[in-house]
Amino acid sequence: MAVTTEQLLDGLQIPEERRLALWERAERMRIGVDYARATRQALADRRSQHGSGGPV
């Protein structure tokens, strides 16, 4: 049987306001990682187009 994130947090007995703060921080970090990946991919695409004589 798989344990859910909610069950793990309940087991740690983290207060609700702290739990929400941790969740929000994790979400901001995930958004930052997604943005960094998209930026890195856009730069790689631009480099490959420039190197192949494509439009810049």
C-alpha positions in Angstrom: 0.0 0.0 0.0 1.4 3.4 -1.0 1.7 6.2 1.6 0.4 9.6 0.4 2.3 12.8 1.1 -0.6 13.9 3.3 -0.1 10.7 5.5 3.6 11.4 5.7 3.0 15.0 6.8 0.5 13.8 9.4 3.0 11.4 10.7 5.5 14.2 11.2 2.9 16.3 13.1 3.8 19.5 11.3 1.4 22.3 12.2 -1.0 23.3 9.5 0.4 26.8 9.0 3.9 25.5 8.6 2.7 22.8 6.3 1.1 25.4 4.0 4.3 27.5 4.1 6.4 24.5 3.1 3.9 23.6 0.3 4.0 27.1 -1.1 7.8 27.2 -0.9 8.0 23.8 -2.8 5.6 25.1 -5.4 7.8 28.3 -6.0 10.9 26.1 -6.3 9.1 23.9 -8.8 8.1 26.9 -10.9 11.7 28.2 -10.7 13.0 24.9 -11.9 10.5 24.8 -14.8 11.5 28.3 -15.8 15.2 27.5 -15.7 14.6 24.4 -17.9 12.6 26.4 -20.4 15.2 29.1 -20.6 18.0 26.6 -21.0 16.1 24.9 -23.8 15.4 28.2 -25.6 19.1 29.1 -25.5 20.0 25.7 -26.8 17.4 26.1 -29.6 18.7 29.5 -30.5 22.3 28.2 -30.6 21.4 25.3 -32.8 19.5 27.6 -35.2 22.3 30.1 -35.3 24.9 27.4 -35.9 22.9 25.8 -38.8 22.4 29.2 -40.6 18.8 29.5 -39.5 17.1 32.7 -38.4 18.3 34.2 -35.1 
